[in-house]
Amino acid sequence: MENNPNNIPAASSGQPDRPVYYVPVDPAVNERRGIRKLGNAVGGALLVQTGLTVILELACLIVLVQMGKTTSEALSFLNDPRVIWLYHSVVSTIIMILPFVIATRFAGTKVALTANYGRPEKGTLWPLFLFGICVIAMSNIANNMFLSAIGYKPIGMEFFFGEYPKGVFGTAMVVLASAAVPALVEEFAFRGVTLGILRRVSDGFAILVSALMFSLMHANITQMPFVFLFGLYLGYMTVVSGSVWPAVLLHFFNNLMATVIDYAGVYFSPSMASAVDNLYMMLAPLLGLIGFGLMCRDNTGKYFLKKSEHVNRFGKRLGAVMTSPCVIIYIIYVVAEIAMIEAKRR
């Protein structure tokens, strides 16, 4: 270590000059601190989201009671299938947007600089979308294989939201709440803000961590493996296309197809739902092959992720973000939530 390396003269004080020591900062430690800060921004947003959910539920209950309903009547109203899906649309919009807007501030940036809602790079939308249909099918197969391997019986969405409402209004509410709203607000939160913030580290790192957070947010064993795999591809789509919109489109398609299959069972029969599902699973590989062929025709390398140099290995960078205090607290909450769901279903 050297004293006063810039040769700046010391002010005269009548006392002997004291040596000033400059302690070098380890670049690896500095990088991990920066990554941990980003992890706290994302984990903090997820914690705020959880708190907002509880606050909004209590606020709705209080408003209904103030309007003259008894507590049991208010709970009964909120559990009406049509109301619960509409309520889910409104609440999802609030809890997915507000906390993640705040997260950009804690990360030292702005939404406009983080979430890219521009036009996708020319020629990327349909190849990525068609190949994504195959990714959805393969991810579902992998998810089902994992659940079968651990002997787990999947939970239907009606477990969380009650029975599916019938009629034009009821069906529209389900499509809005299960397909349109999640595609818009979840992609804003995870492929817009979360991925955008973490791309400061690297594209691959951002894709992986945003998919992990996306999976944790769903907090149920039935969906989490699929959501993680799907989230990886949605992140890849966003990075190579340069826009969130392709991910929004594929997310909407996935959720819409799940709703169509469920309603085939509601309006017709379980065998009809199975037939629609089987038809989709047969067509998906063909569409994916077409998409892959279109991607292979490109000779510019735009479908490959760019490499970046780092002083920390990937494992240490991943460890830094996953051990940030807010992320640890959120993981503990998710584990407790899964435990409560499992206790309830038994």
N, C-alpha and C positions, 0 to 999 in steps of 0.2 A: 504494500500500500504506500502511496506517496502523499506527502504533505503539500496542499495547495497546488494541485497539478496545473491549474490555469495561470499560475504566477501572479495572482491578484495581490497587490500590496496590502498588508494589514494596517489598520488604523493605529496610530500611535496613542498609547494610553499610559505611558510611563512605566508599564510593567513588562517583564520579559514576554516575548511572543510564546503563546501556547500552541503546540502542534494540533492541527485539525486533521482528523483521520476520516477517510472516505471508505465506507464499507460497500463493496460491490454487491449488487442485487443479483441473485441467481435467476437467470431468465426462465428456467424451468418452473421455479417456485412462483415467479411473477405470472406466468401463463396459467398455471393452475388456479391462482387467486382470481384471475380474470374470468376463467371458466366457471368457478364456483359462484361468482357474482351473477353470471348469466343464469346458472342453475337456480339461484335464489329468486331471480326475477320470474322465471317460469313456474317454479314450485310455489312461490307466493301467490301467483295468479290462480293456480289450482286450489290453493287453500281459501283464497277470497271467494272463489266460485262456490266452494262447499258451504262457506258461511252464508253467502247470499241466498243460496237455495233454502236454507233453514229460515232465514229472515223473511223471505218472500212467502213461504208457506204459512208462517205465523201471522204475517200481515194480512193475508187473504182471509184467514180464519177469524182474526179480530174484526175485520171490516164486515164480514157476514154476520157475526154476533152483534155488532153495533147496528146492523140493519134490522135487527129484531129476531133473527134466527137463534135457536138454541144451539149449543155446541154440537149435539148429535145431528141436528138438521144441517148445520154447516158442513160437517164432515161427510154426511150423506150426499150433499150437493157436490162437493169437491170430488167425490168418488164416482159420480155419474160418468159413464164411458165417454160421452160427447164432451163433457166439460173437462175431463182430465186430459184429453188429447189437445184441446184448445189451450188449456192452462200450460201444458208442457211446451207448446210452441212459443208462448209469450215468455215464460221463465227461461227457456233455453236461449232465447235471443239475448236476454239481459245478462245471464251468467256467463255467456260465452264471449260477449263483446266487452263489457265494462272492465272486468279484471285484466284482460289481455291488453287493453289500451293502456291501463295503468302499468302493466309489465314493461311496455316499451319505454316508459319514462324511467323506471328503475334500471333498465338496461342502458340508459343514456342515449336513447334514440327516439324516433317518432314512427307512428304507424305508416305514414306516407313513405318513409325511407326503408321500411322493413317488409311490409306486405306488398307484393308486386301484382297489381290487378290490371296490368297492361295487356295488350294483345299477345297471344302466344307466338313464339317464333314460327315463322312460316314453314308449313309442311309438317309440324309436329303433332297437331291436335288429334287427327284421326288415326295415325299409326299408334300413338300412345293409348288412345281410347279403346281401339279394337283389341290391342294386346292386353289392355287392362281388364277386359271382359274375361279373358282366359285366366288372368291372375286371380280374379275374384273366385272363379270356379275352383282353381287349384288350391286357393287359400281355404275355401270351405271344406274341401276334401281333407286337407291337412288338419284343419280344426276338428273335424269329425273323427279322424283317426286318433288324434291326441285325446279327445274325450273318451273314445272307446278304450284306449289303452289304459286309462286311469279308472275305467268303470264308472264314468260320470254321466248321468242322465241330463241332457240339456234342459234349460229353462226357457219357455216361450215368453214372448214380449208381453202377453196378457198377464203374466205373473207380476210385472211391474206396473202396467197401465190398466189392468182390468180387461174385460171382454172387448172385442172389436165392435164398435157401433155400426149398425146397418143404415141404409138409406143414403141419399145423395149427400146430405150435409155431414152425416157421420163419416162416410167414406172420404169425403173431401178433407175433413179434419185430420183423419189418420194419414192421408197422403201428405198434407201440409206438415204435420208434426213429425212424421217418421222419415220423410224423404226430402222435401224442399228446405225446411228450416235447418235440419242438421247439416245438410250439404253446404249451406251458405255459412252458418255461424261456426261450425266445427272446423271447416277449412280456413276460415278467417283466423281462428284461434291457433290451430296447429300447423297448417302449411303456410299461413300468412305470417303470424307473429312469432310463434315458437321456432319454426324452421328459419325464418328470416333473422331472428336474433342469434341463433346458434350457428348460422353460416359464417359468422366471424371466425369461428374455429376451423371448420372445413365443411364441404358439402356432404361428404359421407357421414361425418360425425353428426351433423344437423339432421340428416334423414333418419339415422338410427335413434337418436335421443327423442326427436319429435314423435316417432312411432311408438317408442316406449311410453311416453307421457300420454299419448292418445289411447293406448291400451289400458294404462292404469286408470284413466278417467272413466272408463266404462265399468270398472269395478265389479265384474262378475265373470266366473270361470267359463261360462258358456260362450261368451263373445271374445274374451281377451286374446286368445291365440290368433283368431281370424283378424281381429282389429289390428294387432301388431303387424302381421304380414301385409295386410291391406295398406296400413299406414306407411310401411316401407315403400310400397309402389307409388302411393300418392305423393310422398315426398320426392321420389325420383322424378315423377311427372312434372312436379313444380319446378325442380331445379333445371331439368333439360329443356323445358318449354319456355322458361323464363316468366311464367305466369301462374297464378293460383286457379284460374278458370278451368283448365283441363281437369284438375283434381276435383273441383266443385261438380263438374259434369259427371265424372265417373262415380263419385260418391252418391250423387242423386240417383244415377242409374241403378247402383247396387241396392240402395234402400228401397227404391220403387219396385224393383223385381222381387225383393223380399215381401213387400206389402201385397203385390199382385198374387204371389204364391199363397200367402196367408189368406187372402180374401177368396181365392179359388176354393179353399177349404170351408170358409165361412158361408159363401153363397151357394156352393155346389156340394162338394164332398171331399173327404180326405184323399180319395183316389184321384180326383181331378187336380188337387194341389200337387200330388206326387207326379202326375203326368206332366204338368207345366214345369216342375222342377227338373224332371228327367230330360225334357225337350231342351231346356236352357243348358243343362250340363252337356248335352250332345253338340249343341251349336257353338258353345263357348270356345272349345279348342280350334274349331274351324276359323272363327272370327279372329282368334288370337294369332293363328298362323298367317292370316292375311296381314294383320298389323305388324307382325314380326318381319314379314317379307318387305313391307313398305319401309320399315326401319333399316333393313339391311341394304336397301337401295341407296341410302344416304352415304356419301363419301366424304363428308365434312367433319365427321367425328363429334357431331353435336349430341349424340346419344351416349357419349362417354362422360363420366364425371372427371372434373379437373383435379389434379393432384396439388397438394399444398404442403409446404415444409413446416415442421413443428419441432420444438425442442423436447417435447414430451411424447412418449409413445402413445398409441391410441388407447391402450388400457388405462394409462394414468389419466388421460384426458377424460375418459368415460368415468373413471372413479371420482374425479374432481367434481363433475356435475352431479353424480348420483349421491355423493356424500355431502352436498350442500345442505345446510340445516332445513330449509323449507322443503326440499325434496324428500329428505328423511322423514319429516313429520307427515308429509302427504302419503308416503308409502305405508307408514303405520296406520293412518286413517283408512287407506284402501284395504289393507289386510283385515282390519276390524270390520269394515263394511261387508267384505266377502264372508267373514265368519257369521255376521248377523243374518245375511241372506241365506246361508246354508242352514242356520238354526231355524229360520222361519219356514223354509220349504220342507223341513222335517216335521 
